[in-house]
Amino acid sequence: MFRTSYDPKHFEAVILRRVYVQSDRAFLKNVFVTGKDNLLSLRDGLTAEEHKRLRRLAKEIKQNRGVVAKGKLSALLLLLGGVIIFTVFFKNALAERAGEQLLAAAFGARADISAVIFRPLRGSISFSNLTVADRDRPMKNLFELGPSRLAVDTWQLVRGHLIVDDATISSIEFGSARAFSGALEERAKIPANAGNNVTAPPSPVLPSLQLPIPSEQEVHGFLSSQWDALSVPDHLRSVTEDARKLATTWEPALREAEATLQEAENAAAALRELRPSEINSLDDATAAYRTISDAGARVADATEEARTSLTALVAEANALQTEAQKTPQLLQADLSALYDRIPRFSSGGTELLSRIIEPTLTDRLGATYETILRMYRIGERLQSAFPDKRRSTRRMPGEDIVYPTVRLPRVLIRRASLAMEDGEKGLSITGQLTNVADRQELAGGPTTFEFSRTGPSRAVLLSGMFDRRPDKAERIQMQIETAGWPFSLRQALPALDITAISGTYSARTGFVMTASGDAGGSIALTLSDPTVSGSYAEQSLGDLLAQTITGNGTIRAAGSYSVSNGSLSLSNFNTNLDEAMGAVLAGRIDQLSARYRQELKSQYDSQIEPILGPYRTALERITTLRARTEQATNTADDDESLIAQKKEAVDTRVAAIRKETERKVQSELQKKADSIRDKSNLPKLGF
Amino acid sequence: MIISWIARIFASLASNRRPAEIAAGFAFAFLLALLPGGNLLWLAIFLLTFFLRVNLAMELAFLALFSLITPLFDPLLHRLGLAILTWSPLVPAFSTLYSIPLVPLTRFNNSVVAGGFAAGLLAWVPFFMVGLGFVSLYREKIHPAIAESKAVKAVLRIPIVSKITAATRKFTAVYRTVRS
């Protein structure tokens, strides 16, 4: 209400100035009158209505004072104070709740954080335990962190950005069991077998994995396939045919020649009866000569005729036999060619190893690949959990000027480090994660990770990066190195009567996934001290594999792989196991080759035999012909010789008769001359 | 509701409220209408008016009214905002502002927001003066003239108008009671 008196200037400044309705101003001027002390005061005798109006005006004047609504401002300050007090008192619970919601949104599964201590002024958040359930296996944790401390930027937290400058994690465990499902509400329906590893179906590869053991059928088939390429069958058929023609052609001629020669021989046989000693006269000699001459002419004609024919026959037979002499060489050449074309048993080594290793790699690499993809999807989910949406409006969107300053993502963990030592187990785990962000392009670089787990006998080192920046070609790049890890392969081995292949393995794997989704990389495996257990029989395929694996001490394999549509395929795979297998296989292959050759030879012989029978028969006929020809020729020669002997004997006898006759004639002449000389006393003539 | 708002405006115009309060509501309404919503700047200005002696009824009513027409000015606001945001002498200052936490939430770097804010600020004083003049004019000339005119008296007899009048009186009474 109004005071009892006012200075006129004060009344004007404080009262009338705050009354804006002319009637009210007039009313006030009317009710306030100037007193003796020159002060304004309420006149006496105001009615109740005037008092009421004065009260109303007093309130309005009071309300028109100042430009700030002090009451509202006080309420606001009280509200802010309450919020601050509430936040201070419940900051830990709020941070816990916010963190759980953030992680649940990021990983798509329940997250639980316990014993959170949030110190906004220090910019630190610490907790004793953090579990994030595996979205795909709700009864398992994706990871579980032990006591950890995060250095956060509180200012950015106020802005709505969770910027973790440094996170120190004391322990981490992957795949630990959960007491209750970690599925979010909308994913609460869990399959009955959730949380269990689904056993992969046995590989269909190994049961069909067989070395090419030669069977009769296979040899027969192989020989049939190669038969047309062999030269011996045609050669044999050709020689046989030529021999048949030769025999058919020359047998009548030979018979005729033999008959002629027989006649000549008969004639010559008649000469055997001729006794040169019984030739006592020239008449006898003349008769003997005539006989010899007739027989000789007959034998000479027959021999000449036979020789002409037989010479041609022998020439043809020789040519045929020369051709036939090529047969052994051709047979050997054909067999060699066949042997050369025998399928190489050693070519299956790499394939065998690839087929054995591929399912294992698919399991091992597949699990890693799935983990990597899951982590990458988590990054994508982070991005989708905090979309950079602009509210739709009917206003013109305008243009955002991006000033050269750092824009931050909503969630950014600049660096998280893990250092864990277990003295009892001799285990050391270290890890480092940088630039984990919902918007990679605002994080200033790719997400990088390094994880090292070193135990007394085994170690694993994993490093790489995720890059979801739109202008980057490579999305995931990773290297994994493991050493001293137990290796036990049981899958699909019963087909080989092998229970398990065991040992320790080291591996080095590179992995790159591009923006297009293509993935691939290289892998190098080393299996040390391998052992094979099982009930495989000696000389069986299982035995072969066991000898190969255990005989080399260390098995190394390297190659590249690609992942397409979720399936893994190996390429350019090479291994020393192939060499080891080659060495083991060499003995087997020699045996197999010998057996195969033997079988091939047998099959070859059995198939060539029907051709060789006529061939031999034909050749025998030729041989017989040739022998008969030679015999006939010899007979002719004998006949000629006989005739020559007889003629010589007759000549000798004739010469002897001539000498005797000359001696007798000379003696007679001497006697007659002596008698004449005696009769005429003439000197002796001296014959 | 609409009747209540209209009654509230007329009650404030005819009451002993300070003209500057009503004029400020008018000017702030135009400023808020020029600014696209959904940013911290709009919210801050709107909240500011809650803690200043600004006639909220006038502000909200004229905000609704101006929002119907201000999108038409967007191309002009965009050009104005773009000119401001890219004016090289101011770029360092804007870059600094952009780096300050929460400030980017004002979307001051948006051309329409910047143009609307600049235009709203420039127009605030003229609109305030216009508002002041209008309130004075209304109270001194229009309101008495209307109140005494036969036509208005006839109109006041119309049921809907009589309802508004009754609501105005009722609201004025309640308004005064509450404020007291």
Interface residues (C-beta under 8 A of the other chain):
Chain A: R18 V19 Y20 V21 Q22 D24 R55 R56 L57 K59 E60 Q63 N64 G66 V67 V68 A69 K72 L73 L76 W155 Q156 V158 R159 R391 T393 R394 R395 M396 P397 G398 E399 D400 I401 V402 Y403 P404 T405 V406 R407
Chain B: A14 S15 N16 R17 R18 P19 A20 E21 P36 G37 G38 F50 F51 L52 R53 P71 D74 P75 L77 H78 G81 L82 L85 T86 V91 F94 S95 Y98 S99 P101 L102 P104 L105 R107 N109 N110 S111 V112 V113 G115 R139 E140 R176 R179 S180
